[in-house]
Amino acid sequence: MIQFLSSSLAIAAIALWTLPSTASLPQPEPLDNIPSASQLADVNPGDWAFQALQSLTERYDCIVGYPDGTFRGEQSLSRYEFAAALSACLDRMNEQISASTANTVSSEDLTTLSRLQTDFAAELATIRSRADELEMRTAALEAQSFSTTTRLNGEVIFALTGAGGERKADGSDESVERNVVLGNRVRLELTTSFSGDDQLRMRLQARNIPEFEAATGTQMANLGFDGSTGSLVELDRLDYETELGDRALVVVSLVGGGLGDYVSTVNPLFSGSGDGAISTFGRENPIRRQGGVPGIGLTYELTDDLRLELGYVASGATDPEVGFSQSPYAAVAQVTLEPVDSARFSLTYVRSFNGLDTGTGSALARDPFEDNSDAIIANSLGAEASVDIGDHFTLGGRVGWIQATAKDLDDNPQADILTWAVLLGFPDLAGDGNLLGVIAGHPPRVTHNQYGDRESDAALHLEVFYRLQLNDNIAVTPGVFVILNPENDASNTPIYVGTVRTTFSF
């Protein structure tokens, strides 16, 4: 038992007691202040104090041994080591008294404890003073510990893709180009924080994944991760965001992105270009794809469940011959509600100038005024929702409506454009991180036009993909989508696009 206590006391002392640094060592004291020999002597296993604390330890379980439960050797303790162990026993007995178990502490033990406190009063005071000082230093370090840091994240996509169908949907009567192509996209993103509440993002990109508009005759066949730089590296993204108080966040974007980056999506399972839907149309509501950066966005949390999100982009703002005043622009305002963890809703308003090309609809939906207007103002409304039904099923949907007005044509003719989609997600299907996605929707279509043609037929987008998460860093996503009545024309034959997207993240 003596071996148990001596080793246990040594452990407690080592944990609680740190010797002062050289700079903080006290100056030599006058001879009359030098401690007596008894105050400097070690506490040995045969001493009364040692045996008294041993007895208290046995009854009140004050001290534990080494982490592996062993007790190693019999040794004497310095007075400060002994006081550290005594302090631990005092705390333990006080806990029992506070927990209304005072009757378990005998008067004899209280007397013993009182004598030990008296004999080691100086050492106990020193230990507690140093513990308080250590806590203060720790708090100061935590408050001042942030330093400028930069993180590097990377993503690489390999995509084996092909298109099928009989004729292109552009009226040329040419056959669909049915070649299978292997493309790639490489992104390296540097994220730097200067204060802990901000982020500067710089993303480098090289890619060579073709758009299938030329091969099929319609933008409706475009992939959600396509584009080409000829495999040359370019600065693809440059933005800075910072918190304003506890509820506001502002983002300034100079390169890359668009209006949709300033408003949150309520169907995040489908929105990622590297891990979401395989088509451009499937990723997000087309009304969010109007305009391009540079721009600025603001998010403000009205409550814990309700957010207001604002954004403005002007793609020609960096061109001195265009500037903000003449640039195509788009502004967005969105209210996002998340009343519970399993349900999300949003209402979106967009106003744009010459920004109808969303990359997802028919040629007429991109320009319902047949290239005769250079001043198209569009007001767009959108609604989106998603609900988790259990852990492995999410039901989502969205609708978008655009009213475009040609301000430079006689009588300011208007055209209405409609789009919608239903999204079914099955997360963690057959394994953690996996995702089965099913999309059925209607790409943008001109339903009413005061200037020219409208589209009486409706295209139908049908898509299915399955993301297989092999590990934390690699996912393989085979998928296919078909466009019925492409370009909103029933005389056009269906277009098919299939891909196997492999994504490496690090």
C-alpha positions in Angstrom: 0.0 0.0 0.0 2.9 2.3 0.7 4.2 1.6 -2.8 0.7 2.5 -4.1 0.6 5.8 -2.4 4.1 6.9 -3.0 3.8 6.3 -6.7 0.3 7.8 -6.9 1.4 10.9 -5.1 4.4 11.3 -7.5 2.1 11.1 -10.4 -0.4 13.7 -9.1 2.5 16.0 -8.2 4.1 15.8 -11.6 0.7 16.6 -13.2 -0.1 19.6 -11.0 3.3 21.1 -10.3 5.7 22.8 -12.7 9.0 24.4 -11.6 9.4 28.1 -12.2 11.3 29.3 -15.2 14.8 30.7 -14.7 13.5 34.2 -15.3 10.9 33.9 -12.5 13.2 32.4 -9.8 13.0 34.4 -6.6 16.0 36.6 -5.6 18.1 35.4 -2.7 16.4 36.1 0.6 17.9 37.3 3.9 19.2 34.5 6.2 16.3 35.0 8.6 13.8 34.1 5.8 15.5 30.8 4.8 13.2 27.9 5.5 14.0 25.5 8.3 15.4 22.1 7.6 12.1 20.5 8.4 10.5 22.6 5.7 13.0 21.4 3.1 12.9 17.7 4.1 11.3 15.1 1.8 8.2 13.3 3.0 9.1 9.6 3.5 6.8 6.6 3.5 7.5 6.2 7.3 6.5 9.7 8.2 3.2 10.5 9.9 2.0 12.8 7.1 2.7 10.2 4.5 0.7 7.5 6.4 -2.1 9.9 7.2 -2.6 10.8 3.5 -2.3 7.1 2.6 -5.2 6.4 4.9 -7.3 9.2 3.4 -6.5 8.0 -0.1 -7.7 4.5 0.6 -11.1 5.7 2.0 -11.9 8.5 -0.4 -10.2 7.3 -3.7 -8.3 10.6 -4.0 -5.5 9.6 -6.4 -5.1 7.2 -9.3 -2.0 5.7 -10.7 -0.3 5.7 -14.0 -2.6 5.6 -17.1 -2.0 1.9 -17.6 -3.1 1.2 -14.0 0.4 0.1 -12.7 2.3 1.5 -9.8 6.1 1.7 -10.1 8.4 1.7 -7.2 8.6 3.2 -3.7 9.9 6.7 -3.4 10.1 9.7 -1.2 8.2 12.9 -2.1 9.3 16.5 -1.9 7.1 18.7 0.2 5.6 20.3 -2.9 4.9 17.0 -4.5 3.2 15.8 -1.3 1.2 19.1 -1.2 0.0 18.6 -4.8 -1.3 15.2 -3.8 -2.8 16.6 -0.6 -4.6 19.3 -2.7 -6.1 16.6 -4.9 -7.4 14.8 -1.8 -8.8 18.0 -0.4 -10.7 18.6 -3.7 -12.1 15.0 -3.7 -13.3 15.2 -0.1 -14.9 18.6 -0.8 -16.8 17.1 -3.7 -18.2 14.4 -1.4 -19.3 17.0 1.2 -20.9 19.2 -1.6 -22.8 16.2 -2.9 -24.5 15.9 0.5 -22.4 12.9 1.5 -20.8 14.7 4.5 -21.8 11.8 6.8 -19.2 9.7 4.9 -16.4 12.0 6.1 -15.6 11.2 9.7 -14.6 13.8 12.3 -11.3 12.0 12.8 -10.5 12.3 9.1 -11.5 16.0 9.2 -9.1 16.5 12.1 -6.3 14.7 10.2 -7.0 16.8 7.1 -6.9 20.0 9.1 -3.5 19.1 10.6 -2.1 18.3 7.2 -3.4 21.6 5.8 -1.7 23.4 8.7 1.6 21.6 8.2 1.7 22.2 4.5 -0.1 25.5 4.3 2.8 27.3 2.6 3.2 24.7 -0.1 -0.6 24.5 -0.7 -0.8 28.2 -1.2 2.1 28.2 -3.6 0.6 25.4 -5.7 -2.8 27.1 -5.9 -1.2 30.4 -6.9 0.8 28.7 -9.6 -2.3 26.9 -10.9 -4.2 30.2 -11.1 -1.3 31.7 -13.0 -1.2 28.8 -15.4 -4.9 29.2 -16.1 -4.4 32.9 -16.8 -1.5 32.1 -19.2 -3.5 29.4 -20.9 -6.5 31.8 -21.4 -4.1 34.4 -22.8 -2.6 31.9 -25.2 -6.0 30.8 -26.5 -7.0 34.4 -27.1 -3.9 35.3 -28.9 -3.0 31.9 -30.6 -4.3 32.7 -34.1 -1.8 33.3 -36.8 -2.2 33.7 -40.5 -2.6 30.3 -42.1 -3.0 29.0 -45.6 -4.6 25.7 -46.5 -4.2 23.8 -49.8 -7.1 21.7 -51.1 -7.1 19.9 -54.4 -9.6 18.2 -56.7 -9.0 16.2 -59.9 -11.7 14.8 -62.2 -11.3 12.2 -64.9 -14.4 11.9 -67.0 -15.2 9.3 -69.7 -18.2 10.7 -71.6 -20.2 10.2 -74.8 -23.3 11.5 -76.4 -25.9 9.7 -78.5 -29.0 10.3 -80.6 -30.0 10.5 -84.2 -30.0 14.2 -85.2 -28.7 17.3 -83.7 -31.3 19.5 -82.2 -30.3 22.7 -84.0 -32.3 22.1 -87.2 -29.2 21.3 -89.3 -30.3 17.7 -89.8 -26.8 16.6 -89.0 -26.1 13.4 -87.0 -25.2 13.6 -83.4 -21.4 13.2 -82.9 -21.2 9.9 -81.0 -17.5 10.0 -80.1 -16.5 8.9 -76.6 -14.0 11.4 -75.0 -11.8 11.3 -72.0 -11.5 14.7 -70.3 -10.0 16.0 -67.1 -10.2 18.9 -64.7 -7.6 19.8 -62.1 -8.2 22.4 -59.3 -5.8 23.6 -56.6 -7.3 26.0 -54.1 -5.4 28.1 -51.6 -7.5 29.4 -48.6 -5.8 32.0 -46.4 -7.2 33.4 -43.2 -5.8 36.6 -41.6 -8.0 36.9 -38.5 -9.8 33.6 -38.1 -13.1 35.2 -39.2 -12.2 35.7 -42.9 -11.0 33.8 -46.0 -9.1 34.7 -49.1 -9.6 32.1 -51.7 -7.4 31.6 -54.8 -8.1 28.7 -57.1 -6.0 27.6 -60.0 -7.5 25.4 -62.7 -6.6 23.5 -65.8 -9.3 21.5 -67.7 -10.2 19.8 -70.9 -13.7 18.5 -70.7 -15.7 19.4 -73.8 -19.2 21.0 -73.8 -21.7 18.8 -75.8 -23.6 21.7 -77.2 -21.7 21.5 -80.5 -22.0 17.7 -80.7 -25.7 17.6 -80.0 -27.0 21.0 -81.1 -28.3 22.0 -77.7 -27.1 23.5 -74.4 -29.5 21.1 -72.7 -26.8 18.4 -73.2 -24.0 20.2 -71.2 -22.3 18.5 -68.3 -22.2 20.1 -64.9 -18.4 20.1 -64.8 -17.4 20.8 -68.4 -15.2 23.6 -69.9 -11.8 23.8 -71.4 -8.7 25.9 -71.0 -6.7 23.7 -73.4 -5.2 22.1 -70.3 -3.5 25.4 -69.5 -3.4 26.7 -65.9 -5.5 29.7 -65.2 -6.7 31.7 -62.2 -10.3 30.4 -61.9 -11.4 31.9 -58.6 -10.4 34.9 -56.5 -12.6 36.1 -53.7 -12.5 37.4 -50.1 -15.1 36.9 -47.4 -15.2 38.2 -43.9 -17.7 38.3 -41.0 -19.4 41.5 -40.0 -20.4 41.0 -36.4 -22.1 37.8 -35.3 -24.7 37.5 -38.0 -23.4 39.1 -41.3 -20.9 37.8 -43.9 -19.7 39.8 -46.9 -18.1 38.3 -50.0 -16.2 40.2 -52.7 -15.5 38.1 -55.9 -13.1 39.2 -58.6 -12.6 36.0 -60.7 -14.8 33.0 -61.1 -18.2 32.0 -59.9 -21.5 33.7 -60.4 -24.7 34.9 -58.9 -25.5 31.5 -57.4 -22.4 31.6 -55.2 -24.0 34.4 -53.1 -27.2 32.4 -52.2 -27.4 29.0 -50.6 -28.9 26.0 -52.2 -31.5 24.0 -50.4 -30.7 20.9 -52.4 -27.0 20.5 -51.7 -26.9 16.8 -52.7 -27.1 17.9 -56.3 -25.2 21.2 -56.5 -21.5 20.2 -56.5 -19.8 20.0 -59.8 -17.5 17.2 -58.6 -19.9 15.2 -56.4 -23.4 16.3 -57.4 -25.6 16.0 -60.5 -23.8 15.2 -63.8 -25.7 17.8 -65.9 -25.6 21.6 -65.7 -29.4 21.7 -65.5 -29.5 19.2 -62.7 -27.2 21.2 -60.4 -29.2 24.3 -59.6 -32.2 26.5 -60.6 -31.3 28.1 -64.0 -32.5 31.6 -62.8 -29.4 31.6 -60.5 -27.1 31.3 -63.5 -27.7 34.8 -64.9 -24.7 37.1 -65.0 -21.1 36.6 -63.9 -18.4 38.1 -61.6 -16.9 40.4 -60.5 -19.5 40.9 -57.8 -20.3 41.3 -54.1 -22.6 39.3 -51.8 -24.0 39.7 -48.3 -25.6 37.1 -46.0 -27.4 38.2 -42.9 -28.9 35.8 -40.4 -32.2 37.3 -39.4 -32.7 34.5 -36.9 -31.1 31.1 -36.3 -33.5 29.6 -38.9 -33.9 32.5 -41.4 -31.3 34.1 -43.7 -31.4 37.0 -46.1 -28.9 36.7 -48.9 -28.1 39.5 -51.4 -25.7 39.5 -54.4 -24.7 41.7 -57.3 -22.5 40.8 -60.3 -21.4 42.7 -63.4 -19.4 40.7 -65.8 -18.0 43.7 -67.7 -17.0 45.8 -64.7 -13.3 45.1 -65.2 -13.4 46.3 -68.8 -12.6 50.1 -69.0 -14.6 50.4 -72.2 -17.7 48.9 -70.5 -17.6 49.4 -66.7 -20.4 49.0 -64.3 -22.8 51.4 -66.1 -22.9 49.4 -69.4 -22.0 45.9 -68.2 -24.5 43.0 -68.2 -25.4 42.6 -64.6 -27.6 40.6 -62.3 -28.8 41.2 -58.7 -30.3 38.6 -56.4 -32.2 38.6 -53.2 -33.1 35.3 -51.5 -34.8 34.4 -48.2 -33.8 30.9 -46.9 -35.7 29.2 -44.2 -34.5 26.1 -42.3 -37.1 25.6 -39.5 -35.8 22.1 -38.7 -32.7 20.2 -39.7 -34.6 18.0 -42.1 -36.4 20.8 -44.1 -35.1 23.7 -46.2 -37.0 26.3 -48.2 -36.0 29.4 -50.3 -37.6 32.2 -52.3 -35.5 34.0 -54.8 -35.7 37.2 -56.9 -33.3 38.0 -59.6 -33.1 41.2 -61.8 -30.7 41.0 -64.7 -29.6 43.0 -67.7 -28.6 41.1 -70.8 -28.0 37.9 -68.7 -30.6 35.4 -70.0 -28.0 32.8 -71.1 -28.1 30.3 -68.3 -26.4 27.5 -70.3 -29.3 25.2 -69.7 -32.2 26.1 -72.0 -33.2 26.4 -75.6 -31.7 28.9 -78.0 -35.0 30.9 -78.0 -35.0 30.9 -74.1 -31.5 32.5 -74.3 -32.8 35.3 -76.5 -36.6 35.4 -77.1 -36.2 38.6 -79.2 -34.2 37.0 -82.0 -31.0 39.0 -81.4 -32.8 42.3 -82.1 -32.5 43.7 -78.6 -29.4 44.9 -76.8 -31.3 46.0 -73.7 -33.1 43.0 -72.2 -34.3 43.5 -68.6 -35.4 40.3 -66.9 -37.2 39.8 -63.6 -37.1 36.3 -62.2 -38.8 34.5 -59.4 -37.8 31.1 -58.0 -38.9 28.8 -55.2 -37.1 25.7 -53.9 -37.6 23.1 -51.2 -36.1 20.0 -49.9 -37.2 17.6 -47.1 -35.4 14.7 -45.6 -37.6 11.7 -45.1 -35.6 9.5 -42.8 -31.8 9.1 -43.1 -31.7 7.8 -46.6 -34.2 9.7 -48.7 -34.5 13.4 -49.7 -37.3 14.9 -51.8 -36.6 18.2 -53.4 -38.1 20.5 -56.0 -37.7 23.8 -57.6 -39.5 26.2 -60.0 -38.3 29.3 -61.9 -40.1 31.9 -63.9 -38.5 34.7 -65.9 -40.2 37.7 -67.5 -37.9 39.4 -70.0 -38.6 42.8 -71.5 -36.8 44.3 -74.6 -36.4 47.9 -73.5 -35.0 49.1 -76.9 -37.7 47.7 -79.1 -41.1 49.3 -79.9 -43.7 48.7 -77.3 -41.2 47.0 -75.0 -42.3 43.5 -75.8 -42.2 40.8 -73.1 -41.5 37.1 -73.1 -42.1 34.6 -70.3 -39.7 31.7 -69.6 -40.5 28.7 -67.3 -38.4 25.9 -65.8 -38.9 23.3 -63.0 -37.4 20.1 -61.6 -38.1 17.4 -59.1 -35.1 15.8 -57.4 -34.9 12.6 -55.5 -31.8 11.8 -53.4 -30.9 8.6 -51.7 -27.8 9.4 -49.5 -25.6 6.6 -48.1 -27.3 4.0 -50.3 -25.3 0.8 -49.9 -22.5 2.6 -48.1 -21.5 5.7 -46.3 -20.9 8.6 -48.7 -22.7 7.0 -51.6 -25.5 8.9 -53.4 -28.2 7.8 -55.8 -29.7 10.9 -57.5 -32.8 11.0 -59.8 -33.9 14.2 -61.6 -36.9 14.9 -63.8 -37.4 18.4 -65.0 -38.2 21.0 -67.6 -35.3 23.1 -69.0 -36.1 26.8 -69.6 -38.8 27.3 -72.3 -40.5 30.3 -73.7 -44.1 30.0 -72.8 -45.3 33.4 -74.0 -43.7 35.9 -76.4 -45.1 39.3 -77.5 -42.3 39.7 -80.1 -42.0 36.4 -81.9 -42.2 32.7 -81.5 -43.1 30.8 -78.4 -42.3 27.1 -77.7 -45.5 25.0 -77.6 -43.6 21.8 -77.0 -41.8 21.1 -73.8 -38.4 19.4 -73.4 -38.1 16.8 -70.6 -34.8 16.2 -68.8 -34.5 12.8 -67.1 -31.3 12.0 -65.2 -29.9 9.3 -62.9 -26.5 9.0 -61.3 -24.9 7.0 -58.6 -21.9 8.3 -56.6 -19.8 5.4 -55.2 -17.6 6.7 -52.4 -14.6 4.4 -52.5 -12.9 6.2 -49.6 -12.5 9.7 -48.1 -10.6 10.8 -51.2 -12.0 9.0 -54.2 -15.5 8.8 -55.7 -16.7 7.2 -58.9 -20.0 8.5 -60.4 -21.5 6.8 -63.4 -24.6 8.6 -64.7 -26.8 9.2 -67.8 -29.4 11.7 -68.8 -31.7 11.9 -71.7 -33.4 15.0 -73.2 -36.8 14.4 -74.8 -38.0 17.0 -77.2 -34.6 18.8 -77.1 -34.8 22.6 -77.8 -38.5 22.3 -76.8 -39.3 20.9 -80.2 -41.1 17.6 -80.5 -39.8 17.1 -84.0 -36.2 16.7 -82.6 -35.1 13.1 -81.6 -34.0 12.4 -78.1 -30.4 13.2 -77.0 -28.5 10.9 -74.7 -25.4 11.8 -72.6 -23.5 9.3 -70.4 -20.5 9.7 -68.3 -18.3 8.1 -65.7 -16.9 10.8 -63.5 -14.0 9.9 -61.1 -13.2 12.6 -58.5 -10.1 12.7 -56.4 -10.2 15.1 -53.4 -7.2 15.9 -51.2 
